[in-house]
Amino acid sequence: MHARTGWPVREPGSRNGRARAVEGALFLALLLGVLMGTGAAQMQDNAGAQELSGRIEPGQAIVYDLPGLQAGETLYAYAERTSGDLDPFLAVASADLTPGRVRTEFANDVNRSLAAGEDPLRVIPETARRYFLAWNDDTNGTYNSALQHRIPADGDYLLIVIGSPAKRQQTFGDYRLLIGIDAPQVLAGQAEPTGAIIAILNASVSKMRLGVQKVTGNLSANRTSTYYTLSPIETNDTFYAFIEATSGNLIPAMVLRDYGGKPLAAVAPATGTTSATLQYTFSGASSNNRLEVLASPLNGANTTGDFRLLTGLNAPGVLGGNESPGGRSVLQEPIPVKVGVELDQITSVDQVCENFAVVTNIWMEWTDPALAFSPDECNCRVKIYRSIDDFVAAEGSRWPEFTLYNQQAQRWTQNQIVVVQPNGTATYFEHFWTTLQAPDFNFRAYPFDTQDFYIRIDSLYPEELYVYEPWPEKTVVGTQLGEEEWYITAYGTNVSSTPITTQNSRYSFHFEAARHLTFYIFRILVPILIIVLLTYITFLLRDYGKRAEVASANLLLFIAFNFTIAGDLPRLGYLTFLDAILVTIFVITGATVAYNLYLKWLATERQKEIAERIDRLMIWLYPAAYLAALIAIVALFP
């Protein structure tokens, strides 16, 4: 302190000390920044990203090993669908988790809880926490998955990719997978691969490119061969096949052909045996390869019978013939197509031309994995196409195309729609009217006949690709058909095979229809009966000339009836029931005219007593002749 003023006095050098303190603080901050920058740079140098791809089949779990992760590192993973309806689900687990538990226990626990009506938003997280260290289903408003997990301790871990357990149906398809260490840009799916090997596919656990499939079939005298299309093949895939006859004297042979029909391998059973095996390794990726199954001849004659075919992809156990089916699909089996016909109206039945016109709905439903999609790609639950042309332009040309076998005129389509669901199920609807041929008409019992009507739908693709099956829920006959002459007594469906290209499926909608008889009874049969009775009443007259005149007039009436009825039917090569009635009436009425003229001649020749004696007998013979003729007609036209 200053002695006089009492003010503080600054010590010499204090200003320099404060400056040095500030400089020290700045140096420390700079050093800390350098160290942090060095650490960040080192962390950036340690960051790595890896891009992988694969495919998940329904119920499959893909497992990747994550070896040698270090504590403090952050694992990032991102999965997105590239085909099918796959909704990917990502999970990180410790290395001691048995992968089989993911495919069975985890999925079963989730499904059991959801089936009990529990909230999936609560069930899935609770169940996932029991199995996984980290997991994710959807991210950023899409069905893609992204997760991050800070590694708690040095060691090995697992990365698992499955279809979302939240979906009622198991999803499938190809996926793209990004994995990164300390690379947060992976979460957006935008990281560039650095060449780092972070994840290694555990192919044995994932059962990748491994599948066994069993099919059965029959070869007959009319069908001596068939074929199966292989699922897409990758480089170095090995295809295995085992075939054996299970009935008949069949000796089955196999020929493997590529997409152009070139044979790749062929086998036939050894002499005295009925089984054979085939093995072939593909040198490159390909699709549309075919396995043909043929009946080998025996002593110059075709062999026939049933067979069992066991095929495998990278599964050599198939060659023993006892491998259990499972894994990925090996063969593209024929796609079942449900077909239904709704008969709305019968607009006309032309008996002369033997055809009929209808207003009809055709329904078809099939499931093709190639049509599967993810709802997040279109923000829609279903895809709707207003015409088959739109569908083909968007989805490709392959669909169960058909033709109406007995169509006689243009098919006037009024409405057409195709609805595709995410799992690849497509529903086709068409409302149309057209004229159809009816070659099955049989008029022998006319007008008491029952006629068969058919709507025959033929597949343009062979049965190796599409097989028809009835759709009972969509097989309906309307209640207001609009046809006054006919009423339907029965209807049903049938599926058969017909030779078009090879053997093609044919769906037949059949209905039986009978005539309303009011018109025929009151407009034809009753007048005929009255005329016959009037002819009979003339037997009470003793003027044989008048009787002959009345019978002649009745004969002319019957001729007029014949011309009226003849216009309703084609010129048939056989007699109908009504024809037989008219012919009988012609014959008896003509005989009555001749008989009355004969009686008149007898009366003129003064043999009236003989005429009366004959006439008393004919009064009974006349109705007896009609009765006998009617019994004979009914017997001949059951």
C-alpha positions as CSV (number, residue, x, y, z in Angstrom):
1,M,0.0,0.0,0.0
2,H,1.2,3.5,-0.7
3,A,2.2,5.1,2.6
4,R,0.4,8.3,1.9
5,T,-2.5,7.6,-0.2
6,G,-3.3,4.0,0.9
7,W,-3.7,2.9,-2.8
8,P,-2.5,-0.5,-3.8
9,V,0.9,-0.5,-5.3
10,R,1.6,-2.9,-8.3
11,E,4.6,-5.1,-7.7
12,P,7.4,-5.0,-10.3
13,G,7.0,-7.9,-12.8
14,S,3.3,-8.7,-12.0
15,R,2.1,-7.6,-15.4
16,N,4.5,-10.1,-17.1
17,G,3.3,-13.0,-14.8
18,R,-0.4,-12.5,-15.8
19,A,0.6,-12.5,-19.5
20,R,2.5,-15.7,-19.0
21,A,-0.6,-17.3,-17.4
22,V,-2.8,-16.4,-20.3
23,E,-0.2,-17.7,-22.8
24,G,0.0,-21.0,-20.9
25,A,-3.8,-21.4,-21.0
26,L,-3.8,-20.7,-24.7
27,F,-1.0,-23.3,-25.3
28,L,-2.9,-25.9,-23.2
29,A,-6.0,-25.3,-25.2
30,L,-4.1,-25.6,-28.5
31,L,-2.4,-28.8,-27.3
32,L,-5.8,-30.3,-26.3
33,G,-7.3,-29.4,-29.7
34,V,-4.4,-31.0,-31.5
35,L,-4.8,-34.2,-29.4
36,M,-8.5,-34.3,-30.1
37,G,-8.0,-33.7,-33.8
38,T,-5.4,-36.4,-33.8
39,G,-7.8,-38.8,-32.0
40,A,-10.6,-37.9,-34.5
41,A,-8.3,-38.4,-37.4
42,Q,-7.2,-41.7,-36.0
43,M,-10.8,-42.7,-35.5
44,Q,-11.6,-41.7,-39.0
45,D,-8.6,-43.7,-40.2
46,N,-10.0,-46.7,-38.3
47,A,-13.5,-46.3,-39.8
48,G,-14.5,-48.9,-42.5
49,A,-17.5,-49.8,-44.5
50,Q,-18.5,-53.0,-46.4
51,E,-21.3,-53.7,-48.8
52,L,-22.9,-57.1,-49.2
53,S,-25.9,-58.6,-50.9
54,G,-28.0,-61.7,-50.6
55,R,-31.4,-63.3,-50.7
56,I,-33.8,-64.4,-48.0
57,E,-36.3,-67.1,-48.6
58,P,-39.4,-67.5,-46.4
59,G,-38.4,-68.6,-42.9
60,Q,-34.7,-68.2,-43.6
61,A,-32.2,-66.4,-41.3
62,I,-29.0,-65.0,-42.8
63,V,-26.1,-64.9,-40.3
64,Y,-22.9,-63.0,-40.7
65,D,-19.9,-63.4,-38.3
66,L,-18.4,-60.2,-37.0
67,P,-14.9,-61.3,-35.8
68,G,-12.5,-59.3,-33.6
69,L,-14.6,-56.3,-32.7
70,Q,-13.0,-54.0,-30.1
71,A,-14.6,-52.4,-27.1
72,G,-15.6,-48.8,-27.8
73,E,-16.1,-49.3,-31.5
74,T,-19.6,-48.5,-32.9
75,L,-21.1,-50.9,-35.3
76,Y,-23.5,-49.5,-37.9
77,A,-25.7,-51.6,-40.3
78,Y,-28.2,-50.8,-42.9
79,A,-30.4,-53.3,-45.0
80,E,-32.7,-52.5,-47.8
81,R,-34.9,-54.7,-50.1
82,T,-33.9,-54.9,-53.8
83,S,-36.5,-57.5,-55.0
84,G,-39.6,-59.4,-53.8
85,D,-41.7,-58.2,-50.9
86,L,-38.8,-58.5,-48.3
87,D,-39.2,-56.4,-45.2
88,P,-35.7,-56.8,-43.6
89,F,-35.1,-57.0,-39.9
90,L,-31.6,-56.5,-38.5
91,A,-30.2,-57.7,-35.3
92,V,-26.8,-57.9,-33.5
93,A,-26.2,-60.8,-31.1
94,S,-23.4,-62.3,-29.1
95,A,-21.5,-65.1,-30.7
96,D,-23.0,-67.7,-28.3
97,L,-26.5,-67.2,-29.7
98,T,-27.5,-70.4,-31.6
99,P,-28.7,-69.2,-35.0
100,G,-31.3,-71.9,-35.1
101,R,-33.1,-70.1,-32.2
102,V,-33.6,-67.1,-34.5
103,R,-35.5,-69.2,-37.1
104,T,-37.6,-71.1,-34.5
105,E,-37.8,-69.8,-31.0
106,F,-37.8,-66.0,-31.8
107,A,-40.3,-66.3,-34.6
108,N,-42.5,-68.7,-32.7
109,D,-42.5,-66.5,-29.6
110,V,-43.6,-63.5,-31.7
111,N,-46.2,-65.4,-33.7
112,R,-47.6,-67.0,-30.5
113,S,-48.0,-63.6,-28.8
114,L,-49.6,-62.0,-31.9
115,A,-52.0,-64.9,-32.4
116,A,-53.1,-64.3,-28.8
117,G,-54.1,-60.7,-29.8
118,E,-51.2,-59.0,-28.0
119,D,-50.0,-55.6,-29.3
120,P,-47.1,-56.1,-31.8
121,L,-45.6,-52.8,-30.9
122,R,-45.0,-54.2,-27.4
123,V,-44.5,-57.9,-28.2
124,I,-41.7,-57.5,-30.8
125,P,-39.4,-55.2,-28.7
126,E,-39.9,-57.3,-25.6
127,T,-39.1,-60.6,-27.4
128,A,-36.2,-59.1,-29.4
129,R,-34.5,-57.9,-26.2
130,R,-34.4,-61.4,-24.9
131,Y,-32.3,-62.6,-27.9
132,F,-30.4,-59.6,-29.3
133,L,-28.1,-56.9,-28.2
134,A,-29.5,-54.4,-30.7
135,W,-32.2,-54.7,-33.4
136,N,-34.2,-52.6,-35.9
137,D,-37.2,-53.2,-38.2
138,D,-38.1,-50.0,-40.0
139,T,-36.3,-46.7,-40.3
140,N,-37.0,-43.2,-41.6
141,G,-40.5,-44.1,-42.6
142,T,-39.5,-47.0,-44.9
143,Y,-39.3,-50.7,-44.5
144,N,-35.5,-50.6,-44.6
145,S,-33.6,-51.4,-41.4
146,A,-30.7,-49.5,-39.8
147,L,-29.1,-49.9,-36.4
148,Q,-26.0,-48.9,-34.4
149,H,-24.5,-50.6,-31.4
150,R,-21.5,-49.6,-29.3
151,I,-19.3,-52.7,-28.7
152,P,-19.2,-53.3,-25.0
153,A,-16.2,-55.7,-25.0
154,D,-13.6,-57.2,-27.3
155,G,-14.8,-60.3,-29.0
156,D,-16.8,-61.9,-31.8
157,Y,-20.4,-61.0,-32.6
158,L,-23.2,-62.0,-35.0
159,L,-25.2,-59.8,-37.4
160,I,-28.5,-61.4,-38.4
161,V,-30.9,-60.6,-41.3
162,I,-34.4,-62.0,-41.4
163,G,-37.8,-61.1,-42.7
164,S,-39.8,-58.8,-40.4
165,P,-41.7,-60.8,-37.7
166,A,-44.4,-58.1,-37.8
167,K,-45.7,-59.4,-41.1
168,R,-48.4,-62.0,-41.1
169,Q,-46.9,-63.7,-44.1
170,Q,-43.2,-64.4,-44.3
171,T,-41.5,-62.0,-46.7
172,F,-38.7,-62.9,-49.1
173,G,-36.5,-61.3,-51.7
174,D,-33.0,-59.9,-52.4
175,Y,-31.4,-57.3,-50.2
176,R,-28.4,-54.9,-50.0
177,L,-26.5,-54.7,-46.8
178,L,-24.1,-52.0,-45.6
179,I,-21.9,-52.6,-42.5
180,G,-19.6,-50.0,-41.0
181,I,-17.3,-49.5,-38.0
182,D,-17.4,-46.0,-36.7
183,A,-19.0,-44.9,-40.0
184,P,-22.3,-43.3,-39.1
185,Q,-23.1,-42.5,-42.8
186,V,-24.0,-46.2,-43.1
187,L,-27.3,-45.4,-41.3
188,A,-28.4,-43.4,-44.4
189,G,-27.3,-46.2,-46.7
190,Q,-24.8,-43.9,-48.4
191,A,-21.5,-45.1,-47.2
192,E,-18.9,-46.0,-49.8
193,P,-17.2,-49.4,-49.3
194,T,-13.6,-49.0,-48.1
195,G,-12.5,-52.6,-48.8
196,A,-12.7,-53.5,-45.1
197,I,-13.8,-57.0,-44.2
198,I,-16.1,-56.5,-41.3
199,A,-18.7,-59.3,-41.8
200,I,-18.2,-62.8,-43.1
201,L,-21.2,-64.8,-44.3
202,N,-21.8,-68.0,-42.3
203,A,-23.0,-70.0,-45.2
204,S,-23.4,-73.3,-43.4
205,V,-25.6,-71.8,-40.7
206,S,-27.5,-69.6,-43.1
207,K,-28.1,-72.5,-45.5
208,M,-27.3,-70.2,-48.4
209,R,-27.6,-71.6,-51.9
210,L,-28.8,-74.9,-50.4
211,G,-32.1,-76.6,-51.1
212,V,-33.8,-79.9,-51.6
213,Q,-37.1,-80.3,-53.4
214,K,-39.3,-83.3,-54.1
215,V,-41.9,-83.7,-56.9
216,T,-44.0,-86.5,-58.2
217,G,-45.5,-87.1,-61.6
218,N,-46.9,-89.5,-64.2
219,L,-45.9,-90.4,-67.7
220,S,-48.5,-92.1,-69.9
221,A,-49.0,-93.2,-73.5
222,N,-50.3,-89.8,-74.3
223,R,-47.7,-87.9,-72.3
224,T,-44.3,-89.5,-72.7
225,S,-42.3,-86.6,-71.3
226,T,-42.4,-83.5,-69.0
227,Y,-40.0,-80.9,-67.9
228,Y,-39.2,-78.7,-64.8
229,T,-37.6,-75.2,-64.9
230,L,-34.7,-74.7,-62.5
231,S,-34.6,-71.7,-60.2
232,P,-31.9,-69.1,-61.2
233,I,-28.4,-70.6,-60.9
234,E,-25.2,-68.9,-59.6
235,T,-21.6,-69.6,-60.6
236,N,-20.3,-73.0,-59.3
237,D,-23.7,-74.1,-58.1
238,T,-24.1,-77.9,-58.4
239,F,-27.4,-79.4,-59.3
240,Y,-28.3,-82.9,-58.2
241,A,-31.2,-85.1,-59.2
242,F,-32.5,-88.5,-58.2
243,I,-35.4,-90.2,-60.0
244,E,-37.2,-93.5,-59.5
245,A,-40.3,-95.2,-60.8
246,T,-43.0,-95.8,-58.2
247,S,-45.6,-97.6,-60.3
248,G,-46.1,-99.3,-63.7
249,N,-43.3,-100.4,-65.9
250,L,-41.8,-96.9,-66.2
251,I,-38.1,-96.5,-66.9
252,P,-37.5,-92.8,-66.3
253,A,-34.6,-90.9,-67.9
254,M,-33.4,-87.3,-67.3
255,V,-31.9,-84.7,-69.6
256,L,-30.6,-81.3,-68.2
257,R,-30.8,-78.5,-70.8
258,D,-29.7,-74.9,-70.7
259,Y,-31.9,-71.9,-71.6
260,G,-31.4,-72.5,-75.3
261,G,-32.3,-76.2,-75.2
262,K,-28.7,-77.4,-75.4
263,P,-28.2,-80.6,-73.5
264,L,-25.8,-80.3,-70.5
265,A,-26.2,-83.8,-69.0
266,A,-28.3,-86.9,-69.6
267,V,-28.8,-90.1,-67.6
268,A,-30.9,-93.3,-67.9
269,P,-31.4,-96.1,-65.5
270,A,-28.9,-99.0,-65.7
271,T,-30.3,-102.2,-67.3
272,G,-32.7,-103.9,-65.0
273,T,-33.2,-100.9,-62.7
274,T,-35.8,-98.1,-62.6
275,S,-33.8,-95.3,-60.9
276,A,-31.1,-92.9,-62.0
277,T,-29.0,-90.0,-60.6
278,L,-27.7,-86.8,-62.3
279,Q,-25.1,-84.3,-61.2
280,Y,-23.9,-81.1,-62.9
281,T,-21.9,-78.1,-61.8
282,F,-22.6,-74.8,-63.6
283,S,-19.7,-72.7,-64.7
284,G,-21.6,-69.4,-64.8
285,A,-24.8,-67.8,-63.6
286,S,-27.9,-68.6,-65.7
287,S,-31.7,-69.0,-65.6
288,N,-34.4,-70.9,-67.4
289,N,-32.5,-74.2,-67.4
290,R,-34.7,-77.2,-67.7
291,L,-34.7,-80.7,-66.4
292,E,-36.6,-83.1,-68.8
293,V,-38.1,-86.4,-67.6
294,L,-38.7,-88.9,-70.3
295,A,-40.1,-92.5,-70.5
296,S,-37.4,-94.8,-71.9
297,P,-38.8,-97.5,-74.2
298,L,-38.7,-101.2,-73.2
299,N,-38.6,-103.8,-76.1
300,G,-39.6,-101.1,-78.5
301,A,-42.7,-100.0,-76.5
302,N,-43.2,-97.0,-74.3
303,T,-43.1,-97.4,-70.6
304,T,-45.7,-95.8,-68.3
305,G,-46.2,-95.1,-64.6
306,D,-45.6,-92.8,-61.7
307,F,-42.3,-91.4,-60.7
308,R,-40.6,-89.6,-57.7
309,L,-38.1,-86.9,-58.4
310,L,-35.7,-85.5,-55.8
311,T,-33.7,-82.5,-56.7
312,G,-31.0,-80.6,-54.8
313,L,-28.9,-77.5,-55.1
314,N,-25.5,-77.9,-53.5
315,A,-26.9,-80.9,-51.7
316,P,-25.1,-84.1,-52.6
317,G,-27.2,-86.1,-50.2
318,V,-29.9,-86.0,-52.9
319,L,-28.1,-88.7,-54.9
320,G,-29.0,-91.2,-52.2
321,G,-32.7,-90.5,-52.7
322,N,-33.5,-90.0,-49.0
323,E,-32.6,-86.3,-48.4
324,S,-35.4,-84.4,-46.6
325,P,-36.9,-81.5,-48.6
326,G,-36.1,-78.0,-47.4
327,G,-34.1,-74.8,-48.0
328,R,-34.4,-72.7,-51.1
329,S,-36.5,-73.6,-54.0
330,V,-34.7,-75.8,-56.6
331,L,-37.4,-76.1,-59.2
332,Q,-39.9,-73.6,-60.4
333,E,-43.0,-75.8,-59.9
334,P,-46.1,-75.1,-62.0
335,I,-48.0,-72.2,-60.6
336,P,-51.6,-73.1,-59.5
337,V,-54.2,-70.8,-61.0
338,K,-57.6,-70.7,-59.3
339,V,-60.3,-70.1,-61.9
340,G,-63.9,-69.2,-61.3
341,V,-66.8,-68.2,-63.6
342,E,-69.8,-66.1,-62.5
343,L,-72.7,-66.5,-65.0
344,D,-74.7,-63.2,-64.9
345,Q,-77.0,-63.5,-67.9
346,I,-78.0,-65.8,-70.7
347,T,-79.0,-63.3,-73.4
348,S,-80.0,-65.9,-76.1
349,V,-80.0,-69.5,-77.0
350,D,-79.9,-70.2,-80.8
351,Q,-81.0,-73.8,-81.2
352,V,-80.7,-73.7,-85.0
353,C,-77.1,-72.4,-85.0
354,E,-76.4,-74.4,-81.8
355,N,-74.8,-71.5,-79.8
356,F,-75.7,-69.3,-76.9
357,A,-74.8,-65.8,-75.7
358,V,-73.8,-65.0,-72.1
359,V,-72.8,-62.1,-69.9
360,T,-70.1,-63.6,-67.7
361,N,-67.3,-62.7,-65.1
362,I,-64.0,-64.6,-65.2
363,W,-61.9,-64.7,-62.0
364,M,-58.3,-65.9,-61.8
365,E,-55.9,-65.9,-58.9
366,W,-52.3,-67.0,-58.8
367,T,-49.1,-66.4,-56.8
368,D,-45.9,-65.6,-58.6
369,P,-42.8,-64.6,-56.6
370,A,-41.7,-62.5,-59.6
371,L,-44.6,-60.2,-58.9
372,A,-43.8,-59.6,-55.2
373,F,-43.0,-56.0,-54.1
374,S,-42.6,-54.0,-50.9
375,P,-45.4,-51.6,-50.0
376,D,-42.9,-48.8,-49.3
377,E,-41.9,-48.6,-52.9
378,C,-45.3,-47.3,-53.9
379,N,-46.8,-46.4,-50.6
380,C,-49.6,-48.8,-51.3
381,R,-51.1,-52.0,-50.0
382,V,-51.8,-53.3,-53.5
383,K,-51.0,-52.5,-57.1
384,I,-54.0,-52.0,-59.4
385,Y,-54.0,-52.3,-63.2
386,R,-57.0,-51.3,-65.2
387,S,-56.2,-53.5,-68.2
388,I,-54.1,-56.6,-68.9
389,D,-52.0,-54.4,-71.3
390,D,-51.1,-52.1,-68.4
391,F,-50.2,-55.2,-66.2
392,V,-48.0,-56.7,-68.9
393,A,-46.2,-53.4,-69.5
394,A,-45.4,-53.0,-65.8
395,E,-44.8,-56.6,-64.7
396,G,-43.7,-58.5,-67.8
397,S,-45.4,-60.7,-70.4
398,R,-45.8,-63.9,-68.4
399,W,-49.2,-64.4,-66.9
400,P,-51.7,-67.2,-67.2
401,E,-53.0,-66.1,-70.5
402,F,-56.1,-68.0,-71.8
403,T,-58.5,-68.4,-74.7
404,L,-62.2,-69.4,-74.7
405,Y,-62.1,-72.7,-76.6
406,N,-65.8,-72.6,-77.8
407,Q,-65.9,-68.8,-78.4
408,Q,-67.7,-68.1,-81.7
409,A,-67.8,-64.3,-81.8
410,Q,-65.8,-61.4,-80.5
411,R,-65.4,-61.2,-76.8
412,W,-66.7,-57.7,-75.8
413,T,-64.8,-56.9,-72.6
414,Q,-66.6,-54.3,-70.5
415,N,-64.4,-54.3,-67.4
416,Q,-60.9,-55.7,-66.7
417,I,-58.7,-55.3,-63.6
418,V,-55.7,-56.9,-62.1
419,V,-54.8,-56.5,-58.4
420,V,-51.3,-57.5,-57.2
421,Q,-50.6,-58.0,-53.5
422,P,-47.1,-57.6,-52.0
423,N,-46.5,-61.3,-51.7
424,G,-46.9,-61.7,-55.5
425,T,-50.6,-62.9,-55.4
426,A,-52.4,-61.5,-58.4
427,T,-56.2,-61.5,-58.9
428,Y,-57.6,-61.1,-62.4
429,F,-61.2,-60.0,-63.1
430,E,-63.0,-59.6,-66.5
431,H,-66.6,-58.8,-67.2
432,F,-67.6,-59.5,-70.8
433,W,-70.3,-60.9,-73.1
434,T,-69.8,-63.1,-76.1
435,T,-71.4,-66.0,-78.1
436,L,-70.3,-69.5,-77.4
437,Q,-70.6,-72.7,-79.4
438,A,-72.8,-75.5,-78.0
439,P,-71.9,-78.6,-79.8
440,D,-73.2,-80.8,-77.0
441,F,-76.8,-80.0,-77.7
442,N,-78.9,-83.2,-78.1
443,F,-82.5,-82.7,-79.1
444,R,-83.8,-86.3,-79.1
445,A,-86.0,-85.6,-76.1
446,Y,-87.3,-82.3,-77.4
447,P,-89.2,-80.5,-75.9
448,F,-88.6,-82.5,-72.7
449,D,-84.9,-82.3,-73.2
450,T,-82.2,-81.1,-70.8
451,Q,-79.2,-79.4,-72.6
452,D,-75.6,-79.1,-71.6
453,F,-73.9,-75.7,-71.9
454,Y,-70.1,-75.2,-71.4
455,I,-67.7,-72.3,-71.0
456,R,-64.3,-73.8,-71.7
457,I,-61.2,-71.9,-70.8
458,D,-57.9,-73.2,-72.2
459,S,-54.5,-72.1,-70.9
460,L,-52.1,-70.9,-73.6
461,Y,-49.1,-72.0,-71.4
462,P,-48.3,-75.7,-70.8
463,E,-49.0,-77.4,-67.5
464,E,-45.3,-77.2,-66.6
465,L,-45.9,-73.5,-66.1
466,Y,-49.5,-73.0,-65.1
467,V,-52.1,-75.5,-63.7
468,Y,-55.8,-74.6,-63.4
469,E,-57.8,-75.5,-60.4
470,P,-61.5,-74.7,-59.5
471,W,-62.3,-71.6,-57.4
472,P,-65.6,-72.6,-55.7
473,E,-66.1,-69.2,-54.1
474,K,-66.1,-67.5,-57.5
475,T,-68.3,-70.2,-59.3
476,V,-71.8,-68.7,-59.2
477,V,-74.9,-68.7,-61.3
478,G,-76.9,-65.4,-61.1
479,T,-80.5,-65.3,-59.9
480,Q,-81.8,-63.1,-62.8
481,L,-80.4,-64.8,-66.0
482,G,-83.0,-63.1,-68.2
483,E,-83.7,-66.3,-70.3
484,E,-87.4,-67.1,-70.4
485,E,-87.3,-70.4,-72.2
486,W,-84.7,-72.1,-70.1
487,Y,-84.0,-72.6,-66.4
488,I,-80.8,-74.0,-64.9
489,T,-81.1,-77.3,-63.1
490,A,-77.5,-77.9,-62.1
491,Y,-74.0,-76.5,-62.6
492,G,-70.4,-77.4,-61.8
493,T,-66.7,-77.2,-62.9
494,N,-64.1,-79.5,-64.1
495,V,-60.3,-79.2,-64.8
496,S,-58.7,-81.5,-67.4
497,S,-55.8,-81.5,-69.8
498,T,-55.9,-80.8,-73.6
499,P,-53.2,-80.9,-76.2
500,I,-52.4,-77.4,-77.5
501,T,-48.7,-76.8,-77.2
502,T,-47.9,-79.9,-75.2
503,Q,-50.5,-80.6,-72.4
504,N,-52.4,-77.5,-71.3
505,S,-54.9,-77.0,-68.6
506,R,-58.6,-76.7,-69.5
507,Y,-61.2,-75.3,-67.1
508,S,-64.8,-76.1,-67.9
509,F,-67.8,-74.4,-66.4
510,H,-70.8,-76.6,-67.1
511,F,-74.5,-76.0,-66.5
512,E,-77.6,-78.0,-67.4
513,A,-80.8,-76.2,-68.5
514,A,-84.3,-77.5,-69.1
515,R,-87.1,-75.9,-71.0
516,H,-90.1,-74.2,-69.4
517,L,-92.8,-76.5,-70.8
518,T,-95.7,-74.1,-70.6
519,F,-95.3,-72.9,-74.2
520,Y,-95.0,-76.4,-75.6
521,I,-97.9,-77.8,-73.5
522,F,-100.4,-75.1,-74.2
523,R,-99.3,-74.0,-77.7
524,I,-98.5,-77.4,-79.2
525,L,-99.4,-80.5,-77.2
526,V,-102.9,-79.3,-76.0
527,P,-104.0,-78.2,-79.6
528,I,-102.7,-81.5,-81.0
529,L,-104.6,-83.4,-78.3
530,I,-107.8,-81.5,-79.1
531,I,-107.4,-82.2,-82.8
532,V,-106.9,-85.9,-82.1
533,L,-110.0,-85.9,-80.0
534,L,-112.0,-84.1,-82.6
535,T,-110.9,-86.6,-85.2
536,Y,-112.1,-89.4,-82.8
537,I,-115.4,-87.7,-82.2
538,T,-116.2,-87.9,-86.0
539,F,-116.5,-91.6,-85.5
540,L,-120.0,-90.8,-84.1
541,L,-121.0,-89.6,-87.5
542,R,-122.5,-92.0,-90.1
543,D,-121.6,-89.7,-93.0
544,Y,-118.3,-91.2,-93.9
545,G,-117.6,-88.4,-96.4
546,K,-117.8,-85.8,-93.7
547,R,-115.6,-87.8,-91.6
548,A,-113.0,-88.0,-94.3
549,E,-113.2,-84.3,-94.9
550,V,-112.6,-83.6,-91.1
551,A,-109.7,-86.0,-91.0
552,S,-108.2,-84.4,-94.1
553,A,-108.4,-80.9,-92.5
554,N,-106.8,-82.2,-89.4
555,L,-104.0,-83.7,-91.4
556,L,-103.4,-80.2,-93.0
557,L,-103.3,-78.7,-89.5
558,F,-100.6,-81.2,-88.4
559,I,-98.6,-80.3,-91.5
560,A,-98.8,-76.6,-90.5
561,F,-97.7,-77.5,-87.0
562,N,-94.7,-79.4,-88.4
563,F,-93.6,-76.4,-90.4
564,T,-93.9,-74.1,-87.3
565,I,-91.8,-76.4,-85.1
566,A,-89.2,-77.2,-87.8
567,G,-88.0,-73.6,-87.7
568,D,-87.0,-73.9,-84.1
569,L,-84.4,-76.6,-84.6
570,P,-81.5,-77.3,-86.9
571,R,-82.0,-79.9,-89.7
572,L,-81.2,-82.9,-87.6
573,G,-80.1,-86.3,-88.7
574,Y,-82.4,-88.0,-86.1
575,L,-86.0,-87.8,-84.9
576,T,-86.9,-85.9,-81.8
577,F,-89.7,-86.9,-79.3
578,L,-92.0,-84.3,-80.9
579,D,-91.1,-85.5,-84.4
580,A,-92.1,-89.0,-83.4
581,I,-95.4,-87.7,-82.0
582,L,-96.1,-85.7,-85.2
583,V,-95.1,-88.6,-87.5
584,T,-97.4,-90.9,-85.5
585,I,-100.3,-88.5,-85.8
586,F,-99.6,-88.1,-89.6
587,V,-99.7,-91.9,-90.0
588,I,-102.8,-92.5,-87.9
589,T,-104.6,-89.4,-89.3
590,G,-103.7,-90.4,-92.9
591,A,-104.9,-93.9,-92.2
592,T,-108.1,-92.5,-90.8
593,V,-108.7,-90.5,-94.0
594,A,-108.1,-93.6,-96.1
595,Y,-110.3,-95.7,-93.7
596,N,-113.2,-93.2,-93.9
597,L,-112.9,-93.1,-97.7
598,Y,-113.0,-96.9,-97.8
599,L,-116.1,-96.9,-95.6
600,K,-117.7,-94.4,-97.9
601,W,-117.0,-96.7,-100.9
602,L,-118.5,-99.7,-99.0
603,A,-121.6,-97.7,-98.3
604,T,-121.9,-96.7,-101.9
605,E,-121.5,-100.3,-103.0
606,R,-124.5,-101.2,-100.7
607,Q,-122.3,-102.9,-98.1
608,K,-123.2,-100.5,-95.4
609,E,-123.6,-103.3,-92.8
610,I,-120.1,-104.4,-93.4
611,A,-118.9,-100.8,-93.0
612,E,-120.8,-100.4,-89.7
613,R,-119.4,-103.6,-88.4
614,I,-115.8,-102.6,-89.2
615,D,-116.5,-99.1,-87.8
616,R,-117.6,-100.5,-84.4
617,L,-114.2,-102.2,-84.2
618,M,-112.3,-99.1,-85.3
619,I,-113.8,-97.0,-82.6
620,W,-111.6,-99.0,-80.1
621,L,-108.7,-99.5,-82.4
622,Y,-108.2,-95.7,-83.0
623,P,-107.4,-94.7,-79.4
624,A,-105.6,-98.0,-78.9
625,A,-103.3,-97.2,-81.8
626,Y,-102.4,-93.8,-80.2
627,L,-101.8,-95.4,-76.8
628,A,-99.5,-98.1,-78.3
629,A,-97.7,-95.5,-80.3
630,L,-97.2,-93.3,-77.3
631,I,-95.8,-96.2,-75.2
632,A,-93.4,-97.0,-78.0
633,I,-92.3,-93.4,-78.3
634,V,-91.7,-93.0,-74.6
635,A,-89.7,-96.3,-74.6
636,L,-87.6,-95.1,-77.6
637,F,-87.0,-91.6,-76.2
638,P,-86.3,-92.0,-72.4
